[in-house]
Amino acid sequence: MFCMPKRIKQYAGRFSLVDGIPFKLPVAATNSPALMAVFPINPEKAKAFLPKGIHPFRLWNTGLLIVTVIDYRETPIGKYVEYSIAIACTHGEKPAPRLLPGLFMNFFKTGQYVVDLPVSSEISVKGGKGIWGMPKHQGHLDFKITDDKISSQYDLDGKLVTYVEIEPPKTTCIPVKMRASNYCSFRGMLMKSDILLDTKCGVRLLKNAKARFVIGDHPRLQAMKELEIGDSIATVFLPSITGTLDDHIESWFLDLDQLPEKAPEGFESVINLGLSEEWLSPPDAPVPPV
């Protein structure tokens, strides 16, 4: 549970101009459906994807891969799809105990470390990466809702990167009011940002959590096949989220055993981006049959 920070309530209806991007405050999204699918993974192998200080969340003997796709329909920067591929994690000097970080999220600084985050529009890349440090880049994305499934496809260079689908829940009446934390790497820094959710959802668990996640033949995420991704243990559908990005951002230096030979991606990747809300073409790479 959370209470909306007082400062956010106080600046509601005011305006901000950051990196040339105009915002009516708060930075929020409404009327936007979303899907989430959670898969068990090998927590030891998950460590290879995480920087120092970020540890795999352990649901007993397994880690968790979280795939979240949001079809943003009403935001200050227009419409876009956001496709997040992340590993559930905690933040601290030492790994957290099993299970407990799911109950005491603030104490263990529980969240997700975002491995990849394609979005539809250039302005979303400019804002999400430049301001919040999220690893956004443009991709060919879609978001489809039918009677028997909710799905999203992510292509690059004419090849399939990933595809996810879930079976719709029977009802979507479960209230969700929480703060969710994202950890990302950008500029040689570990960046933490929060989204405040106030919505309703439908959930399927364990054997009822019917989902499919496919890593395609594009080289970008081939390494994730080493995570030993299992069958989904939870799926969530949010028919219309209300989400507010907190303006409080935290960052820490990423410390390494030795100085890297190549500088990490920095502001040069966003400084010359424009404010276009245009999408790339829809994904059309073939998805392997079931």
Rosetta blueprint (number, residue, H / E / L):
1 M L
2 F L
3 C L
4 M L
5 P L
6 K H
7 R H
8 I H
9 K H
10 Q H
11 Y L
12 A L
13 G L
14 R L
15 F E
16 S E
17 L E
18 V E
19 D L
20 G L
21 I E
22 P E
23 F E
24 K E
25 L L
26 P L
27 V L
28 A E
29 A E
30 T E
31 N E
32 S E
33 P E
34 A E
35 L E
36 M E
37 A E
38 V E
39 F E
40 P E
41 I E
42 N L
43 P H
44 E H
45 K H
46 A H
47 K H
48 A H
49 F H
50 L L
51 P L
52 K L
53 G L
54 I E
55 H E
56 P E
57 F L
58 R L
59 L E
60 W L
61 N L
62 T E
63 G E
64 L E
65 L E
66 I E
67 V E
68 T E
69 V E
70 I E
71 D E
72 Y E
73 R L
74 E E
75 T L
76 P L
77 I L
78 G L
79 K L
80 Y E
81 V E
82 E E
83 Y E
84 S E
85 I E
86 A E
87 I E
88 A E
89 C E
90 T E
91 H E
92 G L
93 E L
94 K L
95 P L
96 A L
97 P L
98 R L
99 L L
100 L H
101 P H
102 G H
103 L H
104 F L
105 M H
106 N H
107 F H
108 F H
109 K L
110 T L
111 G E
112 Q E
113 Y E
114 V E
115 V E
116 D E
117 L E
118 P E
119 V E
120 S L
121 S E
122 E H
123 I H
124 S H
125 V H
126 K H
127 G H
128 G H
129 K H
130 G H
131 I H
132 W H
133 G L
134 M L
135 P L
136 K E
137 H E
138 Q E
139 G L
140 H E
141 L E
142 D L
143 F L
144 K E
145 I E
146 T L
147 D L
148 D L
149 K L
150 I E
151 S E
152 S E
153 Q E
154 Y E
155 D E
156 L E
157 D L
158 G L
159 K E
160 L E
161 V E
162 T E
163 Y E
164 V E
165 E E
166 I E
167 E L
168 P L
169 P L
170 K L
171 T L
172 T L
173 C L
174 I E
175 P E
176 V E
177 K E
178 M E
179 R E
180 A E
181 S E
182 N E
183 Y E
184 C E
185 S E
186 F E
187 R L
188 G L
189 M E
190 L E
191 M E
192 K E
193 S E
194 D E
195 I E
196 L E
197 L E
198 D E
199 T E
200 K E
201 C E
202 G E
203 V E
204 R E
205 L E
206 L H
207 K H
208 N H
209 A L
210 K L
211 A E
212 R E
213 F E
214 V E
215 I E
216 G L
217 D L
218 H L
219 P H
220 R H
221 L H
222 Q H
223 A H
224 M H
225 K H
226 E H
227 L H
228 E L
229 I L
230 G L
231 D L
232 S L
233 I L
234 A E
235 T E
236 V E
237 F E
238 L E
239 P E
240 S E
241 I E
242 T E
243 G E
244 T E
245 L E
246 D L
247 D L
248 H L
249 I L
250 E E
251 S E
252 W E
253 F E
254 L L
255 D L
256 L L
257 D L
258 Q L
259 L L
260 P L
261 E L
262 K L
263 A L
264 P L
265 E L
266 G L
267 F H
268 E H
269 S H
270 V L
271 I L
272 N L
273 L L
274 G L
275 L L
276 S L
277 E L
278 E L
279 W E
280 L L
281 S L
282 P L
283 P L
284 D L
285 A L
286 P L
287 V L
288 P L
289 P L
290 V L
